[in-house]
Amino acid sequence: MAIITTRPLGASSSLSRMLADVFGRIAAWNDARVTRKSLSVLTDRELDDLGLVRGDIDDIARGTYRRD
């Protein structure tokens, strides 16, 4: 199905991209916050069962965690 519009695409598309970027950053921040909070409540034993240590939590939340 094709959509025909008479609106100019210049200004609104750049605004749309900017808003999508802002909402994307907010969503990523919230995902990291939820991950950090969820892992922080685990005991050291539970983290060890997952192969993690408490110091790995921030890297995991940022998405920069790499296993050796």
N, C-alpha and C positions, 0 to 999 in steps of 0.2 A: 504494500500500500504506500503510495506517495503522499507527501504532505506539501502543500503549496502555501507559501507565506509571502507577504509583502513587506515584512519588517526587515530593516537592515540588520545584518548579523554582526557588524563590527563591535559596537559598544556592549551589547548585551552578552556576547559570547566571551569577551574578556572578563566581564563581571561574573559571569557564570563560572568561568575557570577559577577566578579568585575565590569565590564562595565555596566551590568544590574543594579547593586546596585548604581553606580554613577549616571546613567541616572534616576533611580527611585528617588534618593534623589533630583536631580535637578528638576524633575517634581513635587515632593511634595513641594519643596521650592517655585516654581512658582505658584502652586495652592494656597498656603497660601498667597503669595504676592497679587495675584489677588483678593482673598476673602477679605483680609484686605483693599485693595484699594477700592473695591466695597462698603463695609460696611462703610468705613470712609467718603464717600461722602454723605451718608444719613444724614438727619437732625435728631435732637434728637426726634422730633415727629414721624418721620418715623421709627426710631429704636424702640420707645415705642410701635408703632403699631405692631411690630414684637415680642414684649415682651423682648426687649433687652435694655441695656444701653451701652454707649460708652465704658465703662470698660470691656465689654464682648468680644469686637472685637478680641483682641489678643488670648483669649482662644478659640474662634471659629476658628480662622485661624490655630491655633496649633492642633485643634481637641481635646482639653481637656475640652471644655465647657460642663457643666452639669447643667440642670435645677434643681432647688430646689423643 
